Amino acid sequence: MKRVFLFSVSVFCLATGAFAQRPKGCISQTPYIGAIIVDADTGATLFEDKADAPGYPASTLKLMTLLVVQEQIDAGKVRLDDTVKVSVEAYKTGGSQVYLDPKETFPLEDMLYAMMIQSANDAAVALAEHVAGTKESFIELMNTRARQIGMKDTRFASVHGLPPSAGQRHDVSSARDMALLARELCKHPAVFAYTSATYRQLRANTPKPFDMRTHNPFLKEKVEGCDGFKTGYTATAGWSIVVTSKRNGRRVIVVVLGSENRKLRDAKARELLNKAFTLLPAAAHRQEPAPRAPIAGTAVPPPPPPVQ
């Protein structure tokens, strides 16, 4: 009886000890809060598990920052060679960064690489201020775009995904909404230059170059067809990833939101990515009927308009 009691106490202590190690407010789960696989070309959901459950996107949120900036570039409102100034607010932004200094300026393109390779929060703030004047105005653009895309369970409160300061709100999204965002990004092929890059130097050809290296394990491992998108982590959010891969002309998107640890996130994302291409429906090979010769004396009708 004594052995049983001691065993029970030991199990209880281990369990409560493990629980105590979780940061206050941590919402991550085992194996994740939610996950989804989407066919990027059609938008069809190939697999989902709690895909609408809310979580904190952490740095995967920077995909929306990227989308807004890229759409501003496409609209001709900003340019890749724009000079981006570094504000004091950008300089003071914590977390992952490239240590911007208010005395510096950079081409906008360099800030995009910094945000996507190094997951630089200071670069995200600098970009937001350049495009919209203030972080707050840029966040309004982010939320407007989210509503337009159909991200009904998403609310952005930052441009980088860091935990909120006192009195601020958390960024909130879901696996399904992040897949919608990723699919929208796929419509802008230029973004893959940033999301697929594994290494780049900031301040190259200066006395103090900064080596930027990707956090995306699938890019590091050169997984077939992988060219993005983004990882994310905070102590309260857990570990998340939005990953995409294109093979034989078919592209898939996998989202794992809020795993309890990095190894678990990577294992589940790898499992789902391997599964994704087996779930794609076979491409239809439809034989179009040969056009019939017109009857003499009749007008040939114009071809039908293309399907949009």
Secondary structure, 3 states (H helix, E strand, C coil): CHHHHHHHHHHHHHHHHHHHHCCCCCCCECCCCEEEEEECCCCCEEEEECCCCCECCHHHHHHHHHHHHHHHHHCCCCCCCCEEECCHHHHCCCCCCCCCCCCCEEEHHHHHHHHHHCCCHHHHHHHHHHHHCCHHHHHHHHHHHHHHHCCCCCECCCCCCCCCCCCCCCCEECHHHHHHHHHHHCCCHHHHHHHCCCEEEECCCCCCCEEEECCCHHHHCCCCCEEEEEEEEECCCEEEEEEEEEECCEEEEEEEEEECCHHHHHHHHHHHHHHHHHHCCCCCCCCCCCCCCCCCCCCCCCCCCCCC
